[in-house]
Amino acid sequence: MNFLRLLSSEVVQHITIHCLNTSVWREGSSKKPSDKAVRFKAWNGQMFEAEGQLKPEVAADDCKIKDGRWHRTLFSFRTQDPQQLPIVNIYNLPPSEPGKQYHLEVGPVCFL
């Protein structure tokens, strides 16, 4: 990993949260991220979060739709600091409840 970091000027990673009747970023039609929005811990300990200095790019946020069907929220992390990726932990995931589910799809880290 250290060798890849030394040779890289940019790093990219994608994380998708697939969800059924549970939101992970925004609630309903709100444009503002929820207080319950997920947070992501970087390799170097910094946090990517909705109201923080480091924010993930949210390409799609369909988990706010609660209609009994599966939806997804797509997060992209792109940084010029190779020490920030990969994402090592995700905080504030929704609690398990009947009729509400989610699963994570964590993509590879691309060192460019």
DSSP file (Angstrom, degrees, kcal/mol; ACC not computed):
  #  RESIDUE AA STRUCTURE BP1 BP2  ACC     N-H-->O    O-->H-N    N-H-->O    O-->H-N    TCO  KAPPA ALPHA  PHI   PSI    X-CA   Y-CA   Z-CA
    1    1 A M     >        0   0    0      0, 0.0     4,-2.4     0, 0.0     5,-0.2   0.000 360.0 360.0 360.0 -41.9    0.0    0.0    0.0
    2    2 A N  H  >  +     0   0    0      1,-0.2     4,-2.1     2,-0.2     5,-0.1   0.901 360.0  51.3 -61.1 -39.7    2.8    2.4    0.9
    3    3 A F  H  > S+     0   0    0      1,-0.2     4,-1.5     2,-0.2    -1,-0.2   0.920 110.1  49.2 -63.1 -44.3    4.4    1.9   -2.6
    4    4 A L  H  > S+     0   0    0      1,-0.2     4,-0.7     2,-0.2    -1,-0.2   0.900 110.4  51.3 -60.8 -41.0    1.0    2.6   -4.3
    5    5 A R  H >< S+     0   0    0     -4,-2.4     3,-0.7     1,-0.2    -1,-0.2   0.892 106.8  53.2 -64.1 -39.8    0.5    5.8   -2.3
    6    6 A L  H 3< S+     0   0    0     -4,-2.1    -1,-0.2     1,-0.2    -2,-0.2   0.836 113.4  43.3 -64.6 -32.8    4.0    7.1   -3.1
    7    7 A L  H 3< S+     0   0    0     -4,-1.5     2,-0.3    -5,-0.1    -1,-0.2   0.502 101.5  87.6 -90.8  -4.6    3.3    6.7   -6.9
    8    8 A S    <<  +     0   0    0     -3,-0.7     3,-0.1    -4,-0.7   103,-0.0  -0.734  42.2 179.6-105.7 144.5   -0.2    8.1   -6.8
    9    9 A S  S    S+     0   0    0     -2,-0.3     2,-0.3     1,-0.3    -1,-0.1   0.485  78.9  26.2-111.3  -9.8   -1.5   11.7   -7.1
   10   10 A E        -     0   0    0     71,-0.1   102,-3.2    72,-0.1     2,-0.3  -0.992  62.6-161.0-152.6 149.5   -5.2   10.8   -6.9
   11   11 A V  E     -AB  79 111A   0     68,-2.7    68,-2.4    -2,-0.3     2,-0.4  -0.991   7.2-169.7-136.1 141.8   -7.3    8.0   -5.3
   12   12 A V  E     +AB  78 110A   0     98,-2.0    98,-3.0    -2,-0.3     2,-0.3  -0.986   9.1 168.2-134.2 141.1  -10.9    7.0   -6.0
   13   13 A Q  E     -A   77   0A   0     64,-2.2    64,-3.1    -2,-0.4     2,-0.4  -0.982  16.0-153.7-148.9 144.8  -13.3    4.6   -4.3
   14   14 A H  E     -A   76   0A   0     94,-0.5    93,-2.8    -2,-0.3     2,-0.4  -0.953   7.7-172.8-119.9 139.1  -17.1    4.0   -4.7
   15   15 A I  E     -AC  75 106A   0     60,-2.5    60,-3.1    -2,-0.4     2,-0.4  -0.999   4.6-165.3-131.0 129.8  -19.5    2.7   -2.0
   16   16 A T  E     -AC  74 105A   0     89,-2.8    89,-2.6    -2,-0.4     2,-0.6  -0.952   5.3-159.3-115.3 132.1  -23.1    1.8   -2.7
   17   17 A I  E     -AC  73 104A   0     56,-2.5    56,-2.1    -2,-0.4     2,-0.4  -0.952   8.1-158.5-109.6 115.8  -25.7    1.3    0.0
   18   18 A H  E     -AC  72 103A   0     85,-2.8    85,-2.2    -2,-0.6     2,-0.3  -0.784  21.6-176.5 -90.1 134.2  -28.7   -0.7   -1.2
   19   19 A C  E     -AC  71 102A   0     52,-2.9    52,-2.8    -2,-0.4     2,-0.5  -0.972  29.4-155.8-142.7 150.2  -31.7   -0.1    1.0
   20   20 A L  E    S-AC  70 101A   0     81,-3.1    81,-1.7    -2,-0.3    50,-0.2  -0.960  84.9 -25.4-124.4 109.2  -35.3   -1.2    1.6
   21   21 A N  S    S+     0   0    0     48,-0.6     2,-0.3    -2,-0.5    45,-0.1   0.782 113.6  99.7  59.6  32.2  -37.5    1.4    3.4
   22   22 A T        -     0   0    0     43,-0.2     2,-0.3    41,-0.2    -1,-0.1  -0.985  61.5-140.5-146.8 137.6  -34.6    3.1    5.1
   23   23 A S        +     0   0    0     -2,-0.3    41,-0.1    41,-0.1     4,-0.1  -0.681  15.8 178.9 -96.4 151.3  -32.7    6.3    4.4
   24   24 A V  S    S+     0   0    0     -2,-0.3    14,-2.4     2,-0.2    -1,-0.1   0.479  80.7  13.9-125.1 -10.8  -29.0    6.7    4.8
   25   25 A W  S    S+     0   0    0      1,-0.5     9,-3.4    12,-0.2     2,-0.3   0.623 123.2  17.1-130.6 -58.5  -28.3   10.3    3.6
   26   26 A R        -     0   0    0      7,-0.3     2,-0.5    10,-0.1    -1,-0.5  -0.866  65.0-129.1-122.1 156.5  -31.5   12.4    3.3
   27   27 A E    >   -     0   0    0      5,-0.5     3,-1.8    -2,-0.3     5,-0.1  -0.915  63.9 -48.6-104.6 126.5  -35.0   12.1    4.6
   28   28 A G  T 3  S-     0   0    0     -2,-0.5    36,-0.1    36,-0.5    -2,-0.1  -0.177 117.1 -18.5  56.1-134.4  -37.9   12.4    2.2
   29   29 A S  T 3  S+     0   0    0     35,-0.0    -1,-0.2     2,-0.0    36,-0.0   0.352  97.5 130.3 -89.9   5.8  -37.8   15.4   -0.1
   30   30 A S    <   -     0   0    0     -3,-1.8     4,-0.1     1,-0.1    -4,-0.0  -0.318  48.6-155.6 -62.0 140.4  -35.3   17.3    2.0
   31   31 A K  S    S+     0   0    0      2,-0.1    -1,-0.1    -5,-0.1    -3,-0.1   0.625  74.9  80.7 -86.9 -17.1  -32.3   18.8    0.1
   32   32 A K  S    S-     0   0    0     -5,-0.1    -5,-0.5     1,-0.1    -2,-0.1  -0.728  91.5-106.2 -94.3 136.9  -30.3   18.8    3.4
   33   33 A P        -     0   0    0      0, 0.0    -7,-0.3     0, 0.0    -1,-0.1  -0.272  41.6-106.6 -59.0 147.9  -28.6   15.6    4.7
   34   34 A S    >   -     0   0    0     -9,-3.4     3,-1.5     1,-0.1    16,-0.1  -0.274  17.0-119.0 -71.5 157.5  -30.3   14.0    7.7
   35   35 A D  T 3  S+     0   0    0      1,-0.3    -1,-0.1    15,-0.1    -9,-0.1   0.724 119.1  56.3 -64.8 -20.7  -28.8   14.2   11.2
   36   36 A K  T 3  S+     0   0    0    -11,-0.1    -1,-0.3     2,-0.0   -10,-0.1   0.221  80.0 138.5 -95.0  12.7  -28.8   10.4   10.9
   37   37 A A    <   -     0   0    0     -3,-1.5   -12,-0.2   -12,-0.2   -13,-0.1  -0.260  60.1-102.6 -62.1 144.4  -26.6   10.5    7.7
   38   38 A V        -     0   0    0    -14,-2.4    12,-0.4    11,-0.1     2,-0.3  -0.263  32.8-150.9 -64.9 154.7  -23.9    7.9    7.4
   39   39 A R  E     -E   91   0B   0     52,-2.1    52,-3.1    10,-0.1     2,-0.4  -0.953   3.3-145.5-128.5 148.3  -20.3    8.9    8.1
   40   40 A F  E     -EF  90  48B   0      8,-2.8     8,-3.2    -2,-0.3     2,-0.5  -0.958   5.2-144.1-123.1 128.9  -17.2    7.3    6.6
   41   41 A K  E     -EF  89  47B   0     48,-2.9    47,-2.9    -2,-0.4    48,-1.1  -0.803  20.5-141.6 -93.7 125.5  -13.8    6.9    8.4
   42   42 A A  E >   -E   87   0B   0      4,-3.5     3,-2.0    -2,-0.5    43,-0.2  -0.321  27.3-102.6 -79.9 164.3  -10.8    7.3    6.1
   43   43 A W  T 3  S+     0   0    0     41,-1.7    41,-0.2    43,-0.6    42,-0.1   0.846 123.9  49.6 -53.1 -38.5   -7.5    5.3    6.2
   44   44 A N  T 3  S-     0   0    0     39,-0.4    -1,-0.3    40,-0.1    40,-0.1   0.339 124.0-101.9 -89.1   7.6   -5.8    8.2    8.0
   45   45 A G  S <  S+     0   0    0     -3,-2.0    -2,-0.1     1,-0.3    39,-0.1   0.259  79.1 131.4  94.9 -12.7   -8.6    8.6   10.6
   46   46 A Q        -     0   0    0     -5,-0.1    -4,-3.5     1,-0.1     2,-0.4  -0.318  53.1-124.1 -70.4 159.5  -10.3   11.6    9.1
   47   47 A M  E     -F   41   0B   0     -6,-0.2     2,-0.6    -3,-0.1     7,-0.6  -0.904   9.7-153.9-112.2 133.0  -14.1   11.6    8.6
   48   48 A F  E     +Fg  40  54B   0     -8,-3.2    -8,-2.8    -2,-0.4     2,-0.3  -0.925  38.6 152.8 -95.5 122.1  -16.1   12.1    5.4
   49   49 A E    >   -     0   0    0      5,-2.6     3,-1.1    -2,-0.6   -10,-0.1  -0.969  56.5-101.2-152.2 164.4  -19.5   13.3    6.5
   50   50 A A  T 3  S+     0   0    0    -12,-0.4    -1,-0.1    -2,-0.3   -11,-0.1   0.868 119.8  24.7 -56.4 -45.4  -22.5   15.4    5.3
   51   51 A E  T 3  S+     0   0    0      3,-0.0    -1,-0.3    -3,-0.0     4,-0.1   0.183 105.3 103.2-108.2  16.1  -21.6   18.6    7.2
   52   52 A G  S <  S-     0   0    0     -3,-1.1    -4,-0.1     2,-0.3     3,-0.0  -0.279  85.9-102.5 -94.1 179.9  -17.9   18.1    7.6
   53   53 A Q  S    S+     0   0    0      1,-0.1     2,-0.6    -6,-0.1    -5,-0.1   0.869 114.2  52.2 -68.4 -37.6  -14.8   19.5    5.8
   54   54 A L  B    S+g   48   0B   0     -7,-0.6    -5,-2.6     2,-0.0    -2,-0.3  -0.904  75.2 178.9-101.8 122.3  -14.5   16.3    3.8
   55   55 A K        -     0   0    0     -2,-0.6     2,-0.2    -7,-0.2    -5,-0.1  -0.966  25.2-126.8-124.5 138.1  -17.7   15.3    2.0
   56   56 A P        -     0   0    0      0, 0.0     2,-0.5     0, 0.0    21,-0.2  -0.506  30.4-112.2 -73.9 152.5  -18.4   12.3   -0.2
   57   57 A E  E     -D   76   0A   0     19,-2.7    19,-2.8    -2,-0.2     2,-0.8  -0.752  27.1-149.8 -81.0 130.8  -19.9   13.0   -3.6
   58   58 A V  E     +D   75   0A   0     -2,-0.5    17,-0.2    17,-0.2     3,-0.1  -0.874  18.7 177.9-107.5 102.5  -23.4   11.6   -3.7
   59   59 A A  E    S+     0   0A   0     15,-1.6     2,-0.3    -2,-0.8    -1,-0.2   0.821  73.3   5.6 -75.1 -32.4  -24.2   10.6   -7.3
   60   60 A A  E     -D   74   0A   0     14,-0.8    14,-2.2     0, 0.0    -1,-0.3  -0.978  55.0-171.6-151.4 139.3  -27.7    9.2   -6.4
   61   61 A D  E     +D   73   0A   0     -2,-0.3     3,-0.4    12,-0.2    12,-0.2  -0.612  32.0 140.4-132.0  73.3  -29.7    9.2   -3.2
   62   62 A D    >   +     0   0    0     10,-2.2     3,-1.8    -2,-0.2    11,-0.2   0.494  50.2  89.1 -93.9  -4.2  -32.7    7.0   -3.8
   63   63 A C  T 3  S+     0   0    0      1,-0.3   -41,-0.2     9,-0.2    -1,-0.2   0.708  73.6  73.2 -65.7 -17.6  -32.7    5.4   -0.4
   64   64 A K  T 3  S+     0   0    0     -3,-0.4     2,-0.6     8,-0.1   -36,-0.5   0.681  77.5  92.3 -68.8 -15.0  -35.0    8.3    0.8
   65   65 A I    <   -     0   0    0     -3,-1.8     2,-0.7   -43,-0.1   -44,-0.5  -0.713  58.4-171.9 -82.8 119.9  -37.8    6.6   -1.2
   66   66 A K        +     0   0    0     -2,-0.6     4,-0.1   -45,-0.1    -3,-0.1  -0.765  36.8 126.8-116.2  84.0  -39.7    4.3    1.1
   67   67 A D  S    S-     0   0    0     -2,-0.7    -1,-0.1     2,-0.4     3,-0.1   0.157  85.1 -92.9-126.7  17.5  -42.1    2.4   -1.1
   68   68 A G  S    S+     0   0    0      1,-0.3     2,-0.3    -3,-0.1    -2,-0.1   0.530  95.7 103.5  83.3   5.6  -41.4   -1.3   -0.3
   69   69 A R  S    S-     0   0    0     -4,-0.1   -48,-0.6   -50,-0.0    -2,-0.4  -0.833  78.8 -97.4-117.9 158.7  -38.8   -1.6   -3.1
   70   70 A W  E     +A   20   0A   0     -2,-0.3     2,-0.2   -50,-0.2   -50,-0.2  -0.527  46.2 168.9 -74.8 138.3  -35.1   -1.7   -3.1
   71   71 A H  E     -A   19   0A   0    -52,-2.8   -52,-2.9    -2,-0.2     2,-0.3  -0.761  17.5-139.0-134.4-179.4  -33.2    1.5   -3.8
   72   72 A R  E     -A   18   0A   0    -54,-0.3   -10,-2.2    -2,-0.2     2,-0.4  -0.994   9.1-149.5-148.7 154.6  -29.6    2.7   -3.6
   73   73 A T  E     -AD  17  61A   0    -56,-2.1   -56,-2.5    -2,-0.3     2,-0.5  -0.996  21.0-150.3-122.0 128.0  -27.4    5.6   -2.6
   74   74 A L  E     -AD  16  60A   0    -14,-2.2   -15,-1.6    -2,-0.4   -14,-0.8  -0.881  11.1-170.3-106.8 121.2  -24.1    6.0   -4.4
   75   75 A F  E     -AD  15  58A   0    -60,-3.1   -60,-2.5    -2,-0.5     2,-0.4  -0.911   1.4-166.7-110.0 135.4  -21.1    7.6   -2.7
   76   76 A S  E     -AD  14  57A   0    -19,-2.8   -19,-2.7    -2,-0.4     2,-0.5  -0.980   3.2-163.7-121.6 134.9  -17.9    8.5   -4.5
   77   77 A F  E     +A   13   0A   0    -64,-3.1   -64,-2.2    -2,-0.4     2,-0.4  -0.977  15.4 167.9-118.3 119.8  -14.7    9.4   -2.8
   78   78 A R  E     +A   12   0A   0     -2,-0.5     2,-0.3   -66,-0.2   -66,-0.2  -0.992   9.7 159.8-134.4 123.9  -12.1   11.2   -4.9
   79   79 A T  E     -A   11   0A   0    -68,-2.4   -68,-2.7    -2,-0.4     6,-0.1  -0.979  44.6-142.5-145.3 154.4   -9.1   12.8   -3.2
   80   80 A Q  S    S+     0   0    0     -2,-0.3    -1,-0.1   -70,-0.2     3,-0.0   0.312  87.7  85.2 -97.0   6.0   -5.6   14.0   -4.0
   81   81 A D    >   -     0   0    0    -70,-0.1     3,-2.3     1,-0.1     4,-0.4  -0.890  63.8-164.5-106.5  99.8   -4.4   12.7   -0.6
   82   82 A P  T 3  S+     0   0    0      0, 0.0     3,-0.4     0, 0.0    -1,-0.1   0.636  83.4  69.9 -60.8 -13.6   -3.5    9.0   -1.1
   83   83 A Q  T 3  S+     0   0    0      1,-0.2   -39,-0.4   -78,-0.1   -78,-0.0   0.598  87.1  67.2 -78.3 -10.5   -3.5    8.6    2.7
   84   84 A Q  S <  S+     0   0    0     -3,-2.3   -41,-1.7   -41,-0.2    -1,-0.2   0.758  86.3 103.6 -84.5 -24.0   -7.3    9.1    2.9
   85   85 A L        +     0   0    0     -3,-0.4     2,-0.2    -4,-0.4   -43,-0.1  -0.881  44.8  50.6-117.3 148.7   -8.4    5.9    1.1
   86   86 A P  S    S-     0   0    0      0, 0.0   -43,-0.6     0, 0.0     2,-0.3   0.353  79.7-122.6 -82.8 164.6   -9.5    3.2    1.5
   87   87 A I  E     -E   42   0B   0    -45,-0.2   -45,-0.2    -2,-0.2     3,-0.1  -0.626  28.4-173.3 -69.6 130.8  -12.6    3.8    3.7
   88   88 A V  E     +     0   0B   0    -47,-2.9     2,-0.3    -2,-0.3   -46,-0.2   0.604  59.5  14.3-108.2 -15.2  -12.0    1.7    6.8
   89   89 A N  E     -E   41   0B   0    -48,-1.1   -48,-2.9     2,-0.0     2,-0.5  -0.989  55.6-147.8-158.3 151.5  -15.3    2.1    8.7
   90   90 A I  E     -E   40   0B   0     -2,-0.3     3,-0.3   -50,-0.2     2,-0.3  -0.991  21.5-166.0-124.7 125.7  -18.9    3.3    8.2
   91   91 A Y  E     +E   39   0B   0    -52,-3.1   -52,-2.1    -2,-0.5    -2,-0.0  -0.701  59.9  30.7-109.1 159.5  -20.7    4.9   11.1
   92   92 A N        +     0   0    0     -2,-0.3    -1,-0.2   -54,-0.2   -52,-0.0   0.758  69.1 167.6  70.3  28.1  -24.4    5.7   11.7
   93   93 A L        -     0   0    0     -3,-0.3    -1,-0.2     1,-0.1   -69,-0.1  -0.447  47.0 -91.8 -67.7 148.9  -25.8    2.9    9.6
   94   94 A P        -     0   0    0      0, 0.0    -1,-0.1     0, 0.0     8,-0.1  -0.284  44.1-107.0 -64.8 146.9  -29.6    2.5   10.2
   95   95 A P        -     0   0    0      0, 0.0     2,-0.4     0, 0.0     5,-0.0  -0.350  38.6 -97.8 -69.5 153.4  -30.6    0.0   12.9
   96   96 A S        +     0   0    0     -2,-0.0     5,-0.1     3,-0.0     0, 0.0  -0.578  53.9 162.0 -73.0 129.3  -32.2   -3.3   11.9
   97   97 A E  B >   -H  100   0C   0      3,-0.9     3,-2.0    -2,-0.4     2,-0.1  -0.970  48.5 -82.2-142.4 154.8  -36.0   -3.2   12.1
   98   98 A P  T 3  S+     0   0    0      0, 0.0     3,-0.1     0, 0.0     0, 0.0  -0.383 117.7  14.2 -58.6 132.3  -38.7   -5.4   10.6
   99   99 A G  T 3  S+     0   0    0      1,-0.1     2,-0.4    -2,-0.1   -31,-0.1   0.416 110.0  94.5  83.0  -1.9  -39.4   -4.3    7.0
  100  100 A K  B <   +H   97   0C   0     -3,-2.0    -3,-0.9     2,-0.0     2,-0.3  -0.988  47.4 155.2-125.4 126.7  -36.2   -2.2    6.8
  101  101 A Q  E     +C   20   0A   0    -81,-1.7   -81,-3.1    -2,-0.4     2,-0.3  -0.944  14.1 178.3-143.3 162.7  -33.0   -3.6    5.4
  102  102 A Y  E     -C   19   0A   0     -2,-0.3     2,-0.3   -83,-0.3   -83,-0.2  -0.973   6.6-165.4-156.1 159.1  -29.7   -2.5    3.7
  103  103 A H  E     -C   18   0A   0    -85,-2.2   -85,-2.8    -2,-0.3     2,-0.3  -0.987  19.5-125.1-147.1 153.3  -26.5   -4.0    2.4
  104  104 A L  E     -C   17   0A   0     -2,-0.3     2,-0.5   -87,-0.2   -87,-0.2  -0.711  11.4-166.7-100.7 143.3  -23.2   -2.5    1.4
  105  105 A E  E     -C   16   0A   0    -89,-2.6   -89,-2.8    -2,-0.3     2,-0.6  -0.937  14.6-167.1-126.0 105.7  -21.3   -2.8   -1.8
  106  106 A V  E     -C   15   0A   0     -2,-0.5   -91,-0.2   -91,-0.2    -2,-0.0  -0.847   9.1-149.9-101.6 118.0  -17.8   -1.5   -1.3
  107  107 A G        -     0   0    0    -93,-2.8    -2,-0.0    -2,-0.6    -1,-0.0  -0.323  25.5 -89.6 -82.6 166.3  -15.8   -0.9   -4.4
  108  108 A P        -     0   0    0      0, 0.0     2,-0.5     0, 0.0   -94,-0.5  -0.243  39.2-110.0 -69.6 161.8  -12.0   -1.3   -4.9
  109  109 A V        -     0   0    0    -96,-0.1     2,-0.6   -98,-0.0   -96,-0.2  -0.839  28.4-154.6 -93.9 128.8   -9.7    1.6   -4.3
  110  110 A C  E     -B   12   0A   0    -98,-3.0   -98,-2.0    -2,-0.5     2,-0.6  -0.923   0.8-157.5-108.2 117.3   -8.1    2.9   -7.5
  111  111 A F  E      B   11   0A   0     -2,-0.6  -100,-0.2  -100,-0.2  -106,-0.0  -0.842 360.0 360.0 -93.4 119.8   -4.7    4.7   -7.2
  112  112 A L              0   0    0   -102,-3.2  -101,-0.2    -2,-0.6    -1,-0.1   0.390 360.0 360.0-107.3 360.0   -4.2    7.0  -10.2
